[in-house]
Amino acid sequence: MNSVRPRILIVGAGWAGFILSQQLDDSKYDITIIAPHQTFAYTPLLASAATGLFFSRLAEEPIRRAHRRMTYYRALATAADLDQKSVTCIPSILQPSGRDIPDANHPFTVEYDVLIIAPGCVNQTFNTPGATDYCFFLKTVPDAEAIKAKLLSLLEVASLPTTSPERAKELLHIAVVGGGPTGVELSAELTDLFSEMSKTYPHLAGLPSITIHDVAPEILGVFHQKLKAYALRSFKKHGVEVKTNSHIEKIEEDALYTKEDGRIPAGMVAWATGNKQCDFVESLHGLSKATRLGRILTDQRLRALKEDQSVLENVYALGDAADIFGNGLPTTAEVAVQKAEYLVNTLNRHSSKPASPFVYKQRRMVAYVGGTDGVIMGRQDWTGEAAWLAWRSGSLGWTRSWRRAGMIMASWAWNFIGGREIARK
């Protein structure tokens, strides 16, 4: 290892990578972070940001910190030489639109002593024709801003004197693909938005609609049966249509096609289902990987395993890109956070004794279903306004700074007084 400070290279700045980048001992390690965005997104807050509950900048944190000694490269990792301990990267160039373009013409190499693989997953569209071109996703702050801008555009186009009521109804139909927590909470936030917008756009009252499509027989698959049934009743009360066993065949700019119903006009299709590994994880050969999702398999101490199940020293993997051999865990923020905090403690501790194995502690699971209503699964199952309040307070719990939490609370207060706005950026 380096005679000065061991070089830790962190690939990715999602929940796992960001916590590691901010909490590893920078007096003990020479820390480098590779990530394609200069901010970390609070993913549980993105649906709220996309529907104008608060400014989208409150749903992200900068990776660079004045008080942190570390190196950050806005780049994509493309390949790794695990024998030579180096990672090849290409710059990720920020465009005026807020999107990124990889620059394959200027690759560079970063060497390491300890490698931490945590790039997260990317959207899985299952090769559905048109999905990549026409769907809106919700993994980053630019994604949330794109949804917000699209919603505003739809409301304004529907308000034009040249738009018939029939066409306005089609434009204001939002189709959400995916009945997991992300799709459900986005649908709930859209319900609240359209309810409030009836005051600003009274001429459009009764025209907006929301439909959830899921190929599974039920939404919120991991929740208890009675909570699923409650969520369905709540959505029905708020006018949200839920189509389970719905097979998406293709997406067009103004419609989606399902095997069951054919062409369904929609002003926006939000894709909130499916994950797959990024190209970097797929490029890593010689590692043991799970059959499902291709996640890197690790031991109980989060050390990457070779194909023969032996440990690859000084290479760790966590977050959505990894799973523990023989102890599969879901791809959730809670799992990533707990693994990151475990690895921080492991690497920062000054002890020659091996760290204890990682043990995941299941927290309560919360989903918002709109109209100050929600469901919570834990030691006790909750529903109704109490669950909604727990969800709102839980949203603040995800933030990593009091300043940001205070600004979000102030936004909620202003929205309560004067209503939310989606026109402001």
Disulfide bonds with the S-S distance in Angstrom:
none
